[in-house]
């Protein structure tokens, strides 16, 4: 027998955090559409991938082809940004505008060789529109805390 004491609170918090990240990935990849303007002059909108979200801010990434002329220009413009206006789409036509200040930008190459710029951002919480986003973030945290995992032990045979 070992003399190690198990900290159940720590283990529960780790499980909640893991569940939150799994739920975030599912929502970010299958449900939300997130876009930002490359620059105000061109008005071009870029799709971005939301990677992580918290009450303070978010992490997003943009795939960039640095070998193409267009990709290189986008790369240069994005790397010097200090803020961004994000559009978080919940349906094809309706979104919540969110302003963020960019705290850092890192280059990243994934296992498939795709170049990304990752942006760590802090939310501007002053616009009224942020209230809806705040509730969405709270929902993600509460879902992770209270969700149950379906292991197939209960089967529904008839729904009326």
N, C-alpha and C positions, 0 to 999 in steps of 0.2 A: 504494500500500500504506500502511496506517495504522501508526502507532507504538504502537497500543493493545495491551496484553498481556491476553489472556483468562485470567481466573481460573477454571479448571475446577472447583475445589472450591466456590467461591461459586455457580457456575452449577448444580452438582449439588445443593447444599443448597437452592437456590431451587426446583428441580424437585421435590425430596423434599417440601418444605413445601407446594407447590401440590398434589401428589398426596395428601398427608395431609388437606388441607382438603377436597378433592373427595370423598375416602373418608368423612370425617367427615360431610359434608352428606348423603351417601347413607345412612349408618348412622342418623344422627339423624332424618332425615325418613321413612325406610322401615322401620326395624328396631326402634329403641328407643322406648319410651313413658316420658316423664318427668313426674312430678307432684309437687306440694308442697301442704301445708296452708296455707290462707289465714290462719287463726288457730286456736289451740287450742280456743277456746270453741265455735265453730260446728262444727268438724270438717270443714268444706267442703274438698274437694280440687280443686285447679286443675291443668289440663294446662299444661305449659310447653314451650317450644321450646329445646332445647340448641343453642347456636350454635357454641361452641368449647370445647375441653377441652385441658388440659395437665397435667403432673405436679403443678403447684401448685394449679390451680383450674379454674374453668369460667366461661363466660359463658352466661347464659340470658335468654330474653325471654318476656314474657307479654303477649298482646294484651288491651287494656283498652278497653272502651267507656266513656269518661268522660262521655258525654252521658246515659247511663241512670243511674237512682238506684243500682241494684245495682253497676254499673260504677264509679261515683264512690266508693262505700264501699270496694270492693275496692282501687281506686287509692289511697285515703288509707291503708288498712291496710298495703298492700304497701310504699309509699314510706317508711314509718318503720321497717321491719324491719331488724334487724342480723344475723339468722341465719335459716336455713331448713333444714328436713329434707326432702331430696329422696328420691323413690322412683324408681330407675332400673329399669324393667321390661324384661327380656330375653325374656319370654314373657307371655302374657295374665295369668298368675297368679303368676309369680315375679319378684321384684325384689331389688335390693340397696339397703338404706337408706344414704344418704350425708348427713352433716351438713356444712353450709358456713357460713362467716361471710361476710356481705355487705360488700364493701369499697366499692362505690359503686352507685348507681342513677341511670340516665339516662332521660329521656323521649326517645322516638324516634317519628317518623312516617314510614312507608315510602312508596314511590312510589304505592301504591294508596290512600293516606290512612288507613291503619290505625294506630292509636295503640298503642305498645308501651312497656313499662318494661323496660329492659335492666339486668341485674344482673351485676356482676363479683364473683366469689366465690372464696374460698380454702377448700380442703378441710380438714376436721378429719381428720387421719390417725390419730388415736388408736384409734377403734373397730376391732375385728377385721374387720368387714365391708369396711373400706376396702382390705384386701389384694386382694380380688377385683377391685375397681375399678382398683387400681394395675396389675394384670396386663392388664386390658382396655385401659387407656391405653397401656401398653407395646406391646401388640399393634397398636394403631393406628399408632404411630410406626414399628414394625418393618415393618408392611405397606407403608407409604409408602416406606420405604427400599429394600425388596427386590422390590416388585411389578413386574411387567412389563405393558406395554400390548399388548393383542391388537389388531393392525392388520389382521386377516383374512388374514395371509400363510400360515397353516397351517390346513388344513381336515381335519376328521375325517369320514370317509365312513361308517365302520361302527363301532359300539360293540357289544361283545358282553358 
